[in-house]
Amino acid sequence: MRMFPFLKPTLIYDNDVTKIRLEDIEKLGVEGLILDLDNTIMAPKSARLDPSVKAWLDIMKKNFKIVVLTNNKKAFYLEAVRQVLDLPVIGFAKKPWLFGIYEALEILKLSNAKIAVIGDRPLTDIWLGQRYGFKTVLVRALTAHIEPRWKYWLRKLEWSFVKRM
């Protein structure tokens, strides 16, 4: 499986983001987090924070600088998310490409080695982190929801590559 090293996360949680332990992230020498939004910390298009995610985020906010980076481009939704999370939210990031990452780095003001990306998609979140020398944490999608069949199969394919490494 050496042909896809850019999909290999630093840590894998075969569960949602709320199972990430503070100690595990601290051991990585991380001071800042770049969090994916949809399916990682919120159900897609909901702008609602689950109580368990809120409790996890409250702990993380006390210990790390945090930026939310999402490919979502709906301005009204992103503004609602900013209000709910009380965190910087950068939309239309086009992960894994360059578009949103410079703004995130400007906010965090940390070296790349001190940053971890946490997300549910190897081809966007993990690849982004690997491209910039960040630590990477792959989690399962937060909630089950209906999505197009092609996306369901793409997720299964992505995880199958990761599990084989």
C-alpha positions in Angstrom: 0.0 0.0 0.0 3.0 2.2 -0.4 1.4 3.9 -3.5 -0.9 6.0 -1.3 1.3 7.3 1.5 -0.4 10.7 1.4 -3.6 9.0 2.7 -1.9 7.6 5.8 -3.0 9.5 8.9 -0.8 10.0 12.0 -3.7 8.7 14.2 -6.8 6.7 13.2 -10.0 6.6 15.4 -12.5 4.0 14.2 -15.0 6.2 15.9 -16.2 9.8 15.8 -14.3 13.0 16.9 -15.6 12.9 20.4 -13.5 9.8 21.1 -10.2 11.7 20.5 -8.5 12.0 23.8 -6.7 15.2 24.7 -3.6 13.2 25.8 -3.3 11.6 22.4 -3.2 15.0 20.7 -0.8 16.5 23.3 1.6 13.6 22.7 1.9 14.7 19.1 3.4 18.0 20.2 0.4 19.9 18.7 -0.6 23.4 19.7 -3.2 24.1 17.0 -6.0 22.2 15.3 -7.6 22.5 11.9 -11.0 20.8 12.1 -13.1 19.7 9.2 -16.8 20.8 9.6 -19.4 18.6 7.9 -19.5 15.0 9.2 -16.5 15.7 11.6 -17.9 18.1 14.1 -21.5 18.7 12.7 -24.0 16.9 10.7 -23.9 18.3 7.2 -26.0 21.5 6.6 -27.3 21.4 10.2 -25.4 24.3 11.9 -26.3 22.4 15.1 -23.8 21.2 17.6 -24.4 17.8 19.3 -23.9 18.1 23.1 -21.2 15.5 23.1 -19.2 17.4 20.4 -19.8 20.6 22.3 -18.3 19.0 25.4 -15.3 17.7 23.4 -14.8 21.1 21.7 -14.9 22.9 25.1 -11.9 20.8 26.2 -10.0 21.3 23.0 -10.6 25.1 23.0 -9.0 25.3 26.4 -5.9 23.5 25.2 -5.4 24.4 21.5 -5.8 27.2 18.9 -8.6 26.0 16.6 -9.7 26.9 13.1 -12.5 25.2 11.1 -11.7 24.6 7.5 -14.5 23.4 5.2 -15.2 23.0 1.5 -18.7 24.3 2.1 -19.3 27.5 0.2 -22.7 28.7 1.4 -22.1 32.0 3.2 -25.4 31.9 5.2 -24.5 28.5 6.5 -20.9 29.4 7.4 -22.1 32.4 9.3 -24.6 30.3 11.3 -21.8 27.8 12.0 -19.5 30.6 13.2 -22.1 31.8 15.7 -22.7 28.2 17.0 -19.0 27.3 17.3 -17.5 30.7 18.3 -14.5 29.7 16.2 -12.9 31.0 13.0 -14.5 29.2 10.1 -13.0 29.3 6.7 -15.3 28.2 3.9 -14.8 27.2 0.2 -11.4 25.8 1.2 -11.2 23.3 -1.8 -9.3 20.8 0.3 -6.8 19.3 -0.3 -5.6 22.2 -2.4 -4.1 25.6 -1.3 -7.2 27.9 -1.2 -8.1 27.9 2.5 -4.9 26.8 4.2 -3.0 30.1 4.1 -5.9 31.9 5.9 -5.9 29.1 8.5 -2.1 29.3 9.0 -2.4 33.1 9.4 -4.9 32.6 12.2 -3.0 29.9 14.0 0.4 31.5 13.7 2.2 28.1 14.3 4.7 26.1 12.5 3.2 23.3 10.4 4.8 20.7 12.7 2.7 22.1 15.6 -0.7 21.7 13.8 -3.0 18.7 13.4 -5.8 18.3 10.9 -8.8 16.3 12.1 -11.3 15.1 9.6 -13.4 12.2 8.3 -12.1 12.1 4.7 -8.7 10.7 3.6 -8.9 12.3 0.2 -9.5 15.8 1.5 -8.6 16.2 5.2 -5.7 13.7 5.5 -4.2 14.5 2.1 -4.3 18.2 3.0 -2.5 17.6 6.2 0.2 15.4 4.6 0.8 18.0 1.9 1.7 20.6 4.5 3.5 18.5 7.1 0.8 18.6 9.7 -0.1 15.8 11.9 -3.3 14.1 10.8 -6.2 12.4 12.6 -8.8 10.4 10.7 -12.2 9.8 12.4 -15.4 8.2 11.3 -18.2 10.5 10.2 -20.1 11.9 13.2 -23.6 11.0 12.1 -25.2 8.6 9.8 -27.1 10.5 7.1 -28.4 10.0 3.6 -25.8 10.9 1.0 -25.5 10.1 -2.7 -24.6 6.4 -3.4 -21.4 7.4 -5.2 -20.2 9.3 -2.1 -21.0 6.3 0.2 -18.8 4.1 -2.0 -16.1 6.6 -2.2 -15.9 6.8 1.6 -15.7 3.0 1.8 -12.9 3.0 -0.8 -11.0 5.7 1.0 -11.2 3.9 4.3 -10.2 0.6 2.7 -6.9 2.1 1.5 -6.2 3.6 4.9 -7.0 0.3 6.7 -4.5 -1.6 4.5 -1.6 0.7 5.5 
